[in-house]
């Protein structure tokens, strides 16, 4: 078997990987779908969340229209940059 130190090191290595995997599995599947007709609202919200890191509006609008209803719902539910980054 593994010694206490080896087991502790393995846990410290694999636990964050498992947590990240579980978070990424959660994804945007639990959000209410938002139709493409609401892209103006989606882009406005994304700009608010991203602040100075937001790309230009034309690019964001094109990305919004190309996204799925679920991805747009994910964007609308995001309140932090990290959450928004996982939407698309």
Wavefront OBJ file of the C-alpha trace (Angstrom):
o trace
v 0.000 0.000 0.000
v 0.890 3.638 0.021
v 2.490 5.383 2.932
v 0.661 8.184 4.696
v 2.776 10.822 2.933
v 2.237 9.272 -0.508
v -1.497 8.984 0.091
v -1.661 12.582 1.329
v 0.240 13.799 -1.759
v -2.071 11.867 -4.063
v -5.139 13.353 -2.403
v -3.684 16.852 -2.638
v -3.027 16.270 -6.353
v -6.262 14.572 -7.398
v -8.820 16.427 -5.265
v -8.553 19.728 -7.191
v -8.719 17.826 -10.499
v -11.880 16.042 -9.405
v -13.435 19.301 -8.208
v -12.682 21.031 -11.511
v -14.104 18.087 -13.435
v -17.325 18.145 -11.450
v -17.688 21.889 -11.949
v -17.164 21.598 -15.687
v -19.731 18.805 -15.897
v -22.253 21.122 -14.309
v -21.745 23.601 -17.164
v -24.693 25.585 -18.385
v -27.285 22.858 -18.547
v -29.306 24.125 -15.579
v -30.078 27.596 -16.927
v -33.268 28.814 -18.540
v -32.807 29.086 -22.308
v -32.608 32.579 -23.788
v -33.596 33.074 -27.447
v -31.352 34.860 -29.970
v -33.848 37.733 -30.088
v -32.605 38.763 -26.634
v -28.947 39.070 -27.668
v -28.996 42.813 -26.975
v -29.782 42.093 -23.320
v -27.258 39.226 -23.192
v -24.461 41.397 -24.604
v -25.312 44.237 -22.228
v -25.165 41.856 -19.246
v -21.909 40.254 -20.433
v -20.310 43.704 -20.840
v -21.370 44.573 -17.297
v -19.793 41.376 -15.921
v -16.603 41.642 -17.992
v -16.100 45.364 -17.496
v -12.941 46.601 -19.219
v -12.138 43.061 -20.381
v -15.189 42.969 -22.678
v -14.518 42.670 -26.410
v -16.193 45.079 -28.822
v -19.973 44.960 -29.069
v -20.004 43.750 -32.685
v -17.951 40.662 -31.793
v -20.057 39.952 -28.728
v -23.274 40.247 -30.732
v -21.976 37.799 -33.369
v -20.921 35.368 -30.621
v -24.325 35.686 -28.972
v -26.202 34.927 -32.175
v -23.972 31.899 -32.830
v -24.475 30.556 -29.287
v -27.171 28.111 -28.238
v -30.180 29.153 -26.161
v -28.640 27.331 -23.202
v -25.313 29.162 -23.553
v -27.113 32.509 -23.656
v -29.004 31.487 -20.503
v -25.705 30.660 -18.852
v -24.363 34.127 -19.718
v -27.435 35.787 -18.243
v -27.025 33.806 -15.015
v -23.297 34.590 -14.678
v -22.301 37.217 -12.141
v -18.512 36.763 -12.249
v -15.948 36.569 -15.037
v -15.039 32.982 -14.191
v -18.646 31.831 -14.436
v -19.062 33.682 -17.719
v -15.951 32.037 -19.153
v -17.474 28.590 -18.627
v -20.585 29.424 -20.640
v -19.107 29.165 -24.115
l 1 2 3 4 5 6 7 8 9 10 11 12 13 14 15 16 17 18 19 20 21 22 23 24 25 26 27 28 29 30 31 32 33 34 35 36 37 38 39 40 41 42 43 44 45 46 47 48 49 50 51 52 53 54 55 56 57 58 59 60 61 62 63 64 65 66 67 68 69 70 71 72 73 74 75 76 77 78 79 80 81 82 83 84 85 86 87 88
